[in-house]
Amino acid sequence: MNAEGQTAVSAPWIVFSIVSENFGDTLCGPAEETDSVQVDVYAKSPDEARAIREMVQNALAPLNFTQLNRTNGYESETGLYRAMLEIQNQQ
């Protein structure tokens, strides 16, 4: 953010967040691991945000995620469109 409280970077941009890492244990030792990742794409148009989200999804495909959710929205504070990707991977 700059001194005026506005973003200092021009759209589009991508934010990657590791939401959770859950580890299962058994009497014999470690079991499964479930990871959740959230990707937020911010852009000046909904089409641009979705297209970038699609590129991100293709780039993350080698992770072999077990669940995928897509959400779209509009951020009125910034005037940007948001395309969100939530993925979970269980190993």
C-alpha positions, -999 to 999 in steps of 0.1 A, spaced: 0 0 0 12 35 -7 8 66 16 -28 71 2 -38 36 12 -40 24 -24 -22 -6 -38 13 1 -50 11 -27 -77 -11 -26 -108 -35 -54 -114 -35 -82 -123 -19 -101 -94 -20 -135 -77 -20 -143 -40 -11 -178 -29 -20 -189 7 -14 -222 25 -47 -224 44 -39 -256 64 -17 -286 67 -33 -314 86 -13 -346 96 -29 -378 106 -12 -402 131 -19 -438 139 -4 -461 165 21 -473 138 32 -438 130 24 -410 106 -6 -415 83 -22 -392 57 -15 -355 51 -42 -331 38 -31 -297 25 -53 -268 15 -41 -240 -7 -61 -209 -18 -52 -188 -48 -68 -154 -53 -65 -137 -87 -73 -100 -89 -78 -83 -122 -96 -54 -139 -121 -77 -157 -138 -109 -148 -126 -126 -180 -90 -117 -172 -92 -130 -136 -108 -163 -148 -82 -167 -175 -53 -163 -151 -70 -186 -126 -72 -212 -154 -34 -208 -160 -27 -212 -123 -49 -243 -121 -30 -259 -151 4 -250 -134 -7 -267 -102 -22 -298 -118 10 -319 -111 0 -317 -74 -28 -342 -82 -53 -324 -59 -83 -343 -47 -107 -314 -44 -111 -282 -63 -135 -252 -58 -138 -221 -79 -154 -188 -67 -158 -155 -85 -164 -121 -70 -159 -84 -71 -140 -63 -46 -158 -29 -43 -130 -13 -23 -104 -19 -50 -127 -21 -81 -111 -54 -90 -126 -87 -100 -115 -117 -80 -113 -153 -92 -105 -177 -63 -92 -213 -65 -93 -235 -35 -75 -269 -38 -70 -297 -14 -45 -325 -17 -45 -357 4 -15 -379 5 
